[in-house]
Every structure is written in C-alpha cells, then in structure tokens.
C-alpha cells in the first residue's frame, strides 16, 4: 500500500469551490484532489454532486 501526503493548495478560495456552499472539510478534500489532477471523489453525501470540477461518485447509488 502506498500513501501520499498532499499539501493544501494556497489558492483554495480561488478555485471556484466557495460558490457551491459546501463545508470546509469537503472543500479542502476537493481542492487537494482537483489541484493534484484527481479524477474521482467518492462520498456518501448526495449534496456534493453539484461540484463539477471533478467526477463525484455517491456510494449509495451503486449499492
């Protein structure tokens, strides 16, 4: 198993995420994923599907 440590992007508030009105912990995770060319965000929160900068997979929809 490989682990990577990513730093919080300095432009977190300029990357467009505040317009979605999501909670800060979610915004931080999204910003790190987007900044590091992530392609998928897995969650249980349907509300996060409104983020368009990265594909959001809601687990409940696949169970």
Secondary structure, 3 states (H helix, E strand, C coil): CCCCCCCCCCCHHHCCHHHHCCCHHHHHHHHHHHHCCCCEEEECCHHHHHCCCCEEEEHHHHC
